[in-house]
Amino acid sequence: MGSAAEMLGVTPTFLRALGAAKLIEPLRSSGGHRRYSRYQLRLAARARELVDQGTPVEAACRIIILEDQLAEALRINQARERPAAP
């Protein structure tokens, strides 16, 4: 967790808050250390951007979840619009 926090320029408490808000749920190593995926780190970086702009953590997490859902819906729609391969 310390390495991830340092890389993002946040505190471990911030990362814990993102976990409490259900934005990211890191895997645990056999030693109990939190392991974040690249995707989770991108979400945490986006959360930091929003919080730095004055958005409360809980609201930032909700915004990011909605952004992610919208992106997925757009991907699905684009896939449906492509003509089927012959």
C-alpha positions in Angstrom: 0.0 0.0 0.0 2.8 2.4 0.8 4.3 2.0 -2.6 1.0 2.6 -4.4 0.3 5.6 -2.2 3.7 7.1 -2.9 3.4 6.4 -6.6 0.1 8.3 -6.7 1.1 11.0 -4.4 -1.6 10.2 -1.8 -1.6 8.8 1.7 -2.5 5.2 2.6 -5.5 6.6 4.4 -6.8 7.9 1.0 -6.4 4.5 -0.5 -8.3 3.0 2.4 -11.0 5.5 1.9 -11.4 4.4 -1.7 -11.7 0.8 -0.5 -14.3 1.8 2.1 -16.2 3.5 -0.7 -16.0 0.3 -2.7 -14.1 1.9 -5.6 -11.2 -0.4 -5.4 -10.8 -3.7 -3.6 -7.1 -4.8 -3.7 -6.1 -8.4 -3.6 -4.0 -9.5 -0.6 -0.6 -11.2 -0.8 0.1 -14.2 1.4 1.7 -11.8 3.9 -1.5 -9.7 4.0 -0.2 -6.8 1.9 -2.6 -5.0 -0.4 -1.9 -5.6 -4.1 -3.4 -3.0 -6.5 -3.9 -3.7 -10.2 -3.0 -1.1 -12.9 -6.7 -0.5 -13.4 -7.2 0.1 -9.7 -4.3 2.5 -9.7 -5.8 4.4 -12.7 -9.1 4.7 -10.7 -7.3 5.9 -7.7 -5.4 8.5 -9.8 -8.7 9.7 -11.2 -10.2 9.9 -7.7 -7.2 12.0 -6.6 -7.8 14.4 -9.5 -11.5 14.9 -8.5 -10.6 15.3 -4.8 -7.9 17.8 -5.7 -10.6 19.8 -7.5 -12.7 19.8 -4.3 -15.0 16.8 -4.8 -15.7 14.8 -1.6 -14.2 11.3 -1.7 -17.5 9.5 -1.7 -18.8 11.7 -4.6 -15.6 11.2 -6.5 -16.0 7.5 -6.2 -19.6 7.6 -7.5 -18.5 9.8 -10.4 -15.8 7.3 -11.4 -18.1 4.3 -11.1 -20.6 6.1 -13.4 -17.9 7.1 -15.9 -16.8 3.5 -16.0 -20.3 2.2 -16.5 -20.8 4.7 -19.3 -17.6 3.7 -21.0 -18.7 0.0 -20.9 -22.1 0.8 -22.3 -20.5 2.7 -25.2 -18.2 -0.2 -25.9 -21.1 -2.6 -26.0 -23.1 -0.3 -28.3 -20.2 0.1 -30.6 -19.7 -3.7 -30.8 -23.4 -4.1 -31.7 -23.2 -1.5 -34.4 -20.3 -3.2 -36.2 -21.4 -5.4 -39.1 -21.0 -9.1 -38.6 -17.9 -10.7 -40.3 -18.8 -12.8 -43.4 
